[in-house]
Amino acid sequence: MPLSLLPRYDEPRLLAAQMELIDQSFGIAMLGCSLAAIILGTGLMLTGGHPGAMPWAAAMVVLCAIAHFGRLAVPDRLTEARAGLYARSMTAMLVLIGGLWGLVAWLYLDIRSPAVVICVLSLIAGMSAAALAVFSACLPVAIGFFIPSILPVWIVFLATRDIAYLPMFFGTPLYLVVLLIFARNYSRVASHSIALRFENIELISQLRDQTARAGQAQREAENANRAKSVFLASASHDLRQPLHALGLFLVSLGRTPLDSHQRQLLDHIEASSGAAREMLNTLLDFSKLEAGVITPRPRPFRLQPMLHKLENEFAPQANARGLIYRTRDTTATLFGDPSLVELILRNLIANAIRYTRAGGVLVACRPKRFHASIEVWDTGIGIPVAQHREIFREFHQLGNPERDQRKGLGLGLAIVEGLARTMETRVTVASVPDRGSVFRLRLPQAWAAPEETAFPGSVMRLDGLRVLVIDDDPAIREAMAGLLAVWNCPCRTAESEEEALAILDAFTPDLILADYRLRGHRTGQEAIAAIRARIGSALPAIIITGDTAADRLRNVHAGGTTLLHKPVVPGELHAAISTLLRESEWYRAEQ
């Protein structure tokens, strides 16, 4: 057979896997070959009078032992670097072993003795079949055994030149061809399976790499998100401190005699302070959503009073921009948390006014059978379809590449979606670029009558209310003392928990106003608890903080203490004090 027609070994990676398959059964194959040789040699010696058969069997056993133990002496035989040498060495050994089987046919295949012929042919055929199963993973190795073991059998039958053995003349080469065909097919199947295994290993490796990269990316994203939250909380706290004091000083300044120019300057300062306060409150709303401290309190409520309140607030802003603000009256009674619904509508209306240059804004309610949609229409710049989901992502804005702060922070719609999700509903958008947009909030209709709010519109006078203020910022202590003096409230101020406890010897407060962060790594909650323990009563208390960190929000809410966020509008503080005193059993008992 020309060398060019002989099968070649596969590339090292595939060949190493093929040899690994052969190596797993090689020891058993050599043991079976040795036993078959001993049986045949013994039979030939006893029945055929061939004493030379036993030395042949011994040579076969020695050769099989050399092949088996010799391969074990090479521990790295299955590596890609040594697989080629191992395959060639095994092929050479199998050529010798196959040659020994062919030699026994050449020497002892006596056609005059049918018993000997059957015995020799059966064992050679059996060994060839076993070799097909064991060595076909690598076709050159299998061929190394088949040809030297079967070709001598064919030559022996050809040498008889007896027409009686015509079937064997054709049957023997046909058997060899069939073995080679099966060996080739088995080799292809084995190679294909090995290639698939390699592909699976590579896919698994890629998947692990992608999973590792995804995990790393997720950790980096979580760290970035945590850093963002920490930054927002810290920046918000540091900005709220001076703005809180500024607001309190502005109230005191507004009650002093001012000329028209001074009054105009004061109005500008209040407007700038209000804009900064609005941005910080937006950050606060977003922090509350991330902290998960917003708990909806759904109840039946009439929508019309809320729409009327929003119209009174936003219509002047729209008019100042040359826009028409309209509200369509409704008799709908809805079921939801009215404070959260109002906050959603406030953000939607503010956005509508901010992004509308001409035309107007319409707020209406469209009742259905079991639910109603509160709709905010505008004739603004519109939103491309591809951006309908992106606009609800935090800090995402349209038409504001320069990040103009007058257009907000890009958190309004993120807050809207978070609040709607908290109420187990959603806000949808429909829009045409350059023509306008409509946002719809879906709420169930309520069939029960809404509960009336206790103390509607009432304002409690605070004259004579003794207040203890605890804050480590001297400007805030001074401003708060000035505001409380305007309300005719006797006041004492302290910068730490220790100083507040010392004041109790000469001053018994009716109310505590405490900052969250105090000196000595103490908190307002801890200071309030210490004062209550000293007095022996659960006197009312309010924590005022500029901190928006999620864990702080959760801690204060879990403690059940009233929480206000800097900068606090005096009206908001007055309302919170009034509400707290009405609900306080301790204060009512004292009165």
C-alpha positions in Angstrom: 0.0 0.0 0.0 1.6 3.4 -1.0 2.4 5.6 2.0 0.2 8.4 0.6 -2.8 6.1 0.9 -2.1 5.2 4.5 -4.2 7.1 7.1 -2.5 9.8 9.0 -2.6 10.7 12.6 -4.8 13.6 13.6 -3.6 16.8 15.1 -2.1 16.5 18.6 -5.1 17.7 20.6 -7.4 15.2 18.9 -4.8 12.5 18.9 -4.2 12.8 22.6 -7.9 12.3 23.3 -8.0 9.3 20.9 -5.0 7.7 22.6 -6.7 8.3 26.0 -9.7 6.3 24.8 -7.4 3.4 23.7 -5.3 3.6 26.8 -8.3 3.0 29.1 -8.8 -0.5 27.7 -5.3 -1.3 26.6 -4.4 -3.3 29.6 -7.4 -5.6 29.3 -6.7 -6.0 25.6 -3.2 -7.2 26.3 -4.4 -9.5 29.0 -7.0 -11.0 26.6 -4.4 -11.4 23.9 -2.0 -13.2 26.2 -4.7 -15.6 27.4 -5.8 -16.3 23.8 -2.2 -17.0 22.8 -1.7 -19.4 25.8 -4.9 -21.3 24.9 -4.0 -21.5 21.2 -0.4 -22.6 22.0 -1.6 -25.3 24.4 -4.2 -26.6 22.0 -1.7 -26.8 19.1 0.8 -28.6 21.2 -1.6 -31.1 22.7 -3.8 -31.9 19.6 -1.6 -31.0 16.7 1.8 -32.1 17.9 3.3 -28.6 17.4 5.7 -28.1 20.3 6.9 -24.8 18.9 3.5 -23.3 19.6 4.4 -22.8 23.3 7.4 -20.6 22.6 5.2 -18.6 20.3 2.7 -18.2 23.0 5.4 -17.2 25.4 6.7 -14.6 22.9 3.2 -13.2 22.6 2.8 -12.9 26.4 6.2 -11.2 26.7 5.4 -8.8 23.9 2.0 -8.0 25.4 3.6 -7.4 28.8 6.2 -5.1 27.3 3.5 -3.1 25.5 1.4 -2.8 28.7 4.1 -2.0 31.3 6.2 0.0 28.8 3.4 2.5 28.3 3.0 2.9 32.1 6.6 4.0 32.3 5.7 7.1 30.3 3.4 9.2 32.6 3.0 12.1 30.1 2.1 9.8 27.2 -1.4 11.3 27.0 -0.3 14.9 26.7 -0.5 16.7 23.4 3.3 17.0 23.2 3.8 13.2 23.6 0.6 11.9 22.0 2.2 11.5 18.5 5.2 9.5 19.9 2.8 7.3 22.0 0.6 6.6 18.9 3.5 5.6 16.7 5.0 3.4 19.5 1.7 1.7 20.0 1.2 1.2 16.3 4.6 -0.5 16.1 3.8 -2.8 19.0 0.5 -3.8 17.5 2.2 -4.5 14.2 4.5 -6.9 16.1 1.6 -8.4 18.0 -0.5 -8.7 14.9 2.5 -10.2 13.1 2.8 -12.9 15.7 -0.9 -13.8 15.1 -0.2 -13.8 11.4 2.9 -16.0 12.1 0.9 -18.7 13.9 -1.4 -18.9 10.9 1.6 -19.1 8.6 3.2 -21.9 10.7 0.3 -23.9 12.0 -2.7 -23.4 9.8 -2.8 -27.0 8.5 -5.7 -27.2 6.1 -5.6 -31.0 6.4 -6.8 -30.6 10.0 -10.2 -29.0 10.2 -10.0 -28.7 14.0 -6.7 -26.7 13.8 -8.1 -24.5 11.0 -11.2 -23.7 13.0 -9.2 -23.0 16.2 -6.7 -20.7 14.5 -9.2 -18.8 12.4 -11.6 -18.4 15.4 -9.0 -16.9 17.7 -7.6 -14.6 15.0 -11.1 -13.5 14.0 -11.9 -13.0 17.7 -8.8 -11.0 18.4 -9.5 -8.9 15.3 -13.0 -8.1 16.5 -11.7 -7.2 19.9 -9.0 -5.0 18.3 -11.8 -3.3 16.3 -13.6 -2.3 19.5 -10.4 -1.2 21.4 -8.1 0.4 18.8 -10.5 2.0 16.3 -10.5 5.3 18.1 -7.2 5.9 16.2 -7.4 4.4 12.7 -3.6 4.0 12.0 -3.3 2.0 15.3 -6.1 -0.3 14.4 -4.7 -0.9 10.9 -1.3 -1.7 12.4 -3.0 -4.8 14.0 -5.4 -5.9 11.3 -3.1 -6.2 8.2 -0.2 -8.2 9.7 -2.6 -10.6 11.5 -5.1 -11.3 8.6 -2.9 -11.0 5.5 -0.9 -14.1 6.3 -4.1 -16.1 6.6 -5.1 -15.1 3.1 -1.7 -16.0 1.7 -1.9 -19.5 3.3 -5.2 -20.1 1.5 -3.9 -18.7 -1.8 -0.9 -21.0 -1.5 -3.0 -24.2 -1.5 -4.3 -23.4 -5.1 -7.2 -25.6 -4.2 -10.5 -24.6 -5.7 -12.2 -26.1 -2.7 -11.0 -23.1 -0.7 -12.4 -20.5 -3.1 -14.7 -19.0 -0.5 -11.7 -18.4 1.7 -9.8 -16.9 -1.3 -12.5 -14.1 -1.4 -13.8 -14.3 2.2 -10.5 -13.5 3.9 -9.7 -10.2 2.1 -13.4 -9.3 2.3 -13.2 -9.7 6.1 -10.1 -7.5 6.2 -11.9 -4.8 4.1 -15.0 -5.0 6.3 -12.8 -4.6 9.4 -11.1 -1.5 7.9 -14.4 0.1 6.9 -15.8 -0.4 10.4 -12.6 0.8 11.9 -12.8 4.0 9.8 -16.4 4.6 10.7 -15.7 4.0 14.4 -12.7 6.4 14.1 -14.9 9.1 12.6 -17.5 8.7 15.2 -14.9 8.9 18.0 -13.3 11.9 16.4 -16.6 13.7 16.0 -17.5 12.9 19.7 -14.2 14.2 20.8 -14.5 17.3 18.8 -18.0 17.9 20.3 -16.5 17.4 23.7 -13.9 20.0 23.0 -16.5 22.4 21.8 -18.6 21.8 24.9 -15.5 22.4 27.1 -14.8 25.6 25.2 -18.4 26.7 25.5 -18.4 26.0 29.2 -15.1 27.9 29.5 -16.6 30.8 27.6 -19.7 30.7 29.7 -17.7 30.7 32.9 -15.6 33.6 31.6 -18.7 35.5 30.7 -20.3 34.7 34.0 -17.2 35.9 35.8 -17.1 39.1 33.7 -20.9 39.6 34.3 -20.4 39.0 38.0 -17.5 41.5 38.1 -19.5 44.0 36.1 -22.5 43.5 38.5 -20.2 44.1 41.5 -18.7 47.1 39.8 -22.2 48.4 39.0 -23.3 47.8 42.6 -20.2 49.5 44.0 -20.8 52.4 41.6 -24.5 52.6 42.6 -23.5 52.5 46.3 -20.9 55.2 45.8 -23.5 57.2 43.9 -25.9 56.9 46.8 -23.3 57.8 49.4 -22.3 60.8 47.3 -25.9 62.0 46.9 -26.6 61.5 50.6 -23.4 63.3 51.7 -23.8 66.1 49.1 -27.5 66.5 50.0 -26.8 66.6 53.7 -24.0 69.2 53.3 -26.2 71.4 51.1 -29.3 71.1 53.3 -27.5 72.5 56.4 -26.9 76.1 55.1 -30.2 76.1 53.1 -32.1 75.2 56.2 -30.5 78.0 58.1 -31.0 80.4 55.2 -34.7 79.6 55.0 -35.2 80.3 58.7 -33.2 83.6 58.5 -35.3 84.7 55.5 -38.5 84.3 57.5 -37.1 86.4 60.3 -35.8 88.9 57.8 -39.2 89.1 56.1 -40.8 90.3 59.3 -38.5 93.3 59.6 -39.2 96.7 58.0 -37.7 96.7 54.4 -37.9 99.2 51.6 -39.1 98.2 48.1 -35.7 97.5 46.7 -34.8 95.3 49.7 -38.1 93.5 49.5 -37.4 92.8 45.8 -33.9 91.4 46.7 -35.5 89.3 49.4 -38.0 87.9 46.9 -35.2 86.9 44.5 -33.3 85.2 47.4 -36.4 83.3 48.4 -37.0 82.2 44.8 -33.4 80.9 44.5 -33.7 79.2 47.9 -36.9 77.6 46.8 -35.4 76.3 43.6 -32.5 74.7 45.5 -34.9 73.3 48.0 -37.0 71.8 45.2 -34.0 70.0 43.7 -32.9 68.7 47.1 -36.5 67.5 47.8 -36.4 65.6 44.5 -33.2 63.9 45.6 -34.9 63.1 48.9 -37.9 61.5 47.1 -35.5 59.4 45.0 -33.6 58.3 48.1 -36.8 57.4 49.9 -37.7 55.2 47.0 -34.3 53.5 47.0 -34.5 53.0 50.8 -37.9 51.4 50.5 -39.4 53.5 53.3 -42.4 54.7 51.3 -45.4 52.7 52.4 -48.7 53.5 50.5 -51.8 54.1 52.6 -54.6 53.7 50.1 -58.1 55.0 50.8 -61.0 56.5 48.9 -60.4 60.1 48.0 -62.1 62.7 45.7 -59.8 63.8 42.9 -61.3 67.2 42.2 -59.9 69.0 45.3 -56.4 67.7 44.5 -56.7 68.9 40.9 -57.9 72.3 42.1 -55.0 72.6 44.5 -52.5 71.7 41.8 -54.1 74.2 39.4 -53.7 77.0 42.0 -50.0 76.0 42.3 -49.0 75.5 38.7 -51.3 77.8 36.7 -49.2 80.9 37.7 -46.1 79.1 36.6 -47.7 78.2 33.2 -49.0 81.8 32.8 -45.5 83.2 33.4 -44.2 81.0 30.5 -47.0 82.1 28.2 -48.8 78.8 28.5 -52.5 77.9 29.1 -53.2 75.7 32.1 -56.5 73.9 32.1 -58.1 71.4 34.4 -61.2 69.4 33.4 -63.5 69.1 36.4 -64.4 65.6 37.6 -66.6 63.9 40.2 -64.4 60.8 40.3 -63.6 59.1 43.6 -60.5 57.0 43.4 -58.8 54.5 45.6 -55.2 55.1 46.3 -52.7 57.0 48.5 -53.6 60.6 47.8 -50.3 62.0 48.9 -48.4 59.7 46.5 -50.9 60.4 43.7 -50.4 64.1 44.3 -46.6 63.7 44.2 -46.8 61.8 40.9 -49.1 64.5 39.3 -46.8 67.2 40.7 -43.8 65.7 38.8 -45.8 65.1 35.6 -47.2 68.6 35.6 -43.9 70.2 36.4 -42.3 68.2 33.5 -45.1 69.2 31.1 -44.6 72.9 31.9 -40.8 72.7 31.7 -40.8 71.1 28.2 -43.6 73.0 26.6 -42.6 76.2 24.7 -46.0 77.1 23.3 -49.6 75.9 23.8 -50.6 74.6 27.1 -51.1 71.8 29.6 -54.3 69.9 30.4 -55.0 67.8 33.4 -58.1 65.6 33.3 -59.6 62.3 34.5 -61.0 59.8 32.1 -63.4 57.3 34.0 -63.8 53.8 32.8 -66.0 51.0 34.2 -63.9 50.0 37.1 -60.9 52.3 37.0 -60.0 55.8 35.9 -57.0 57.3 34.1 -55.6 60.6 35.4 -54.1 62.2 32.3 -51.6 65.1 31.9 -51.5 66.4 28.3 -49.0 68.9 26.9 -48.1 70.4 23.6 -44.4 70.2 24.2 -41.4 68.8 22.4 -42.6 65.2 22.5 -40.7 62.0 23.0 -39.4 59.6 20.4 -40.8 56.1 20.6 -37.3 54.7 21.3 -37.0 56.9 24.4 -40.4 55.9 26.0 -38.7 53.6 28.5 -35.4 55.5 28.8 -37.1 58.6 30.2 -38.1 56.7 33.3 -34.4 56.0 34.1 -32.8 58.2 36.7 -30.8 61.2 35.5 -32.0 60.7 31.9 -33.2 63.9 30.2 -34.3 64.9 26.7 -33.3 68.1 25.1 -30.9 69.1 27.9 -27.3 68.2 26.8 -25.9 71.1 28.6 -27.5 69.9 31.9 -29.3 73.1 32.6 -30.4 73.0 36.2 -33.5 75.0 35.4 -34.7 71.8 33.6 -34.4 69.7 36.7 -32.2 66.8 37.6 -33.8 64.1 35.4 -35.2 62.3 38.4 -38.9 63.3 38.1 -40.1 60.4 35.9 -37.9 57.9 37.8 -39.7 59.0 41.0 -43.0 58.8 39.2 -42.4 55.2 38.1 -41.2 54.2 41.5 -44.2 55.7 43.3 -46.6 54.0 40.8 -44.9 50.7 41.3 -45.2 51.2 45.1 -49.0 51.6 44.6 -49.0 48.5 42.3 -50.0 50.5 39.3 -48.1 52.1 36.4 -47.7 55.3 34.4 -47.9 55.0 30.6 -46.9 57.5 27.9 -48.0 58.3 24.4 -46.2 61.0 22.4 -45.5 62.5 19.0 -42.3 64.4 18.6 -42.8 68.2 18.2 -46.5 67.8 18.9 -46.8 66.8 22.6 -47.2 64.0 25.1 -49.8 62.5 27.4 -48.9 60.6 30.6 -51.6 58.4 32.2 -51.8 57.2 35.7 -54.3 54.3 36.2 -56.2 53.9 39.5 -59.2 51.9 40.5 -62.4 53.8 41.2 -63.7 53.7 44.8 -67.4 53.0 45.6 -67.2 54.0 49.2 -67.4 57.6 50.4 -64.0 59.1 51.2 -63.1 59.8 54.8 -62.9 63.4 55.8 -59.6 64.6 57.1 -59.5 65.5 60.8 -58.8 69.2 61.6 -59.3 70.3 58.0 -57.3 73.4 57.4 -57.0 74.2 61.1 -53.9 75.9 62.4 -52.8 75.5 66.0 -51.3 78.4 67.9 -48.0 77.5 69.5 -47.9 80.3 72.1 -46.1 79.2 75.3 -44.9 75.9 73.8 -41.5 75.2 75.4 -39.1 73.8 72.8 -35.6 72.3 73.2 -33.5 72.6 70.0 -30.5 70.2 69.6 -28.2 70.9 66.6 -24.4 71.1 66.3 -24.6 73.9 63.7 -24.6 77.3 65.5 -26.3 79.1 62.5 -29.2 76.7 62.6 -29.6 77.0 66.4 -29.7 80.8 66.1 -32.1 80.7 63.1 -34.4 78.2 64.8 -34.4 80.3 68.0 -35.4 83.3 66.0 -38.3 81.5 64.3 -39.6 80.0 67.6 -39.5 83.5 69.1 -41.7 84.8 66.3 -44.2 82.0 67.2 -44.0 83.0 70.9 -42.3 79.7 71.9 -39.9 79.8 74.8 -36.8 78.0 73.5 -33.4 76.6 74.7 -30.7 75.4 72.3 -28.0 72.8 72.8 -25.2 71.6 70.5 -24.9 68.1 72.0 -26.7 65.5 74.0 -24.7 66.3 77.1 -25.5 70.0 76.9 -29.2 69.2 76.3 -29.3 66.9 79.4 -27.7 69.7 81.5 -30.4 72.2 80.3 -33.1 69.9 81.8 -32.2 71.0 85.3 -33.7 74.5 84.7 -35.9 74.0 81.6 -38.6 71.3 81.0 -39.5 71.2 77.3 -42.9 70.3 75.8 -41.2 69.4 72.5 -37.8 68.4 71.2 -36.4 69.4 67.8 -33.2 67.4 67.2 -30.8 67.1 64.3 -30.0 63.5 63.3 -26.2 63.8 63.4 -24.8 65.2 66.6 -21.3 65.6 68.1 -19.5 62.5 69.5 -21.0 60.2 66.9 -24.4 60.4 68.7 -27.7 60.7 66.9 -30.8 62.7 67.6 -32.7 59.5 68.3 -30.3 58.6 71.0 -30.5 62.1 72.5 -34.3 62.0 72.5 -34.3 58.6 74.2 -31.9 59.9 76.9 -34.0 63.0 77.5 -37.2 61.0 77.8 -35.5 58.6 80.2 -34.4 61.6 82.3 -37.8 63.2 82.3 -39.7 59.9 82.6 -42.2 60.8 79.9 -42.5 60.2 76.2 -42.6 63.9 75.3 -43.2 64.7 71.6 -40.1 65.0 69.4 -39.2 65.7 65.8 -35.9 64.8 64.0 -34.8 67.3 61.4 -32.1 66.0 59.1 -30.3 66.7 55.9 -29.3 63.1 55.6 -30.9 61.1 52.8 -28.9 57.9 53.1 -31.1 54.8 52.8 -30.1 53.2 56.1 -30.7 56.4 58.0 -34.1 56.8 56.5 -35.0 53.2 57.5 -33.7 53.6 61.0 -35.7 56.8 61.7 -38.9 55.4 60.2 -38.4 52.1 62.2 -38.1 54.2 65.4 -41.5 55.8 64.8 -40.2 59.4 65.2 -41.5 62.2 63.2 -39.0 63.1 60.5 -38.5 66.3 58.6 -35.8 67.0 56.0 -33.7 70.1 55.7 -34.3 72.7 54.4 -37.6 72.9 56.3 -40.1 75.5 55.3 -41.5 77.3 58.4 -45.0 76.5 57.4 -44.1 72.8 57.1 -42.5 72.8 60.5 -45.5 74.6 62.1 -47.9 72.0 60.5 -45.7 69.1 61.7 -45.6 70.4 65.2 -49.4 71.0 65.2 -50.1 67.5 64.0 -47.7 65.9 66.4 -49.2 67.8 69.4 -52.7 66.8 68.4 -51.7 63.1 68.3 -49.6 63.2 71.5 -51.3 61.8 74.5 -48.5 63.2 76.7 -49.1 66.8 75.5 -52.9 66.6 75.8 -52.5 65.3 79.4 -50.1 68.2 80.2 -52.7 70.7 78.9 
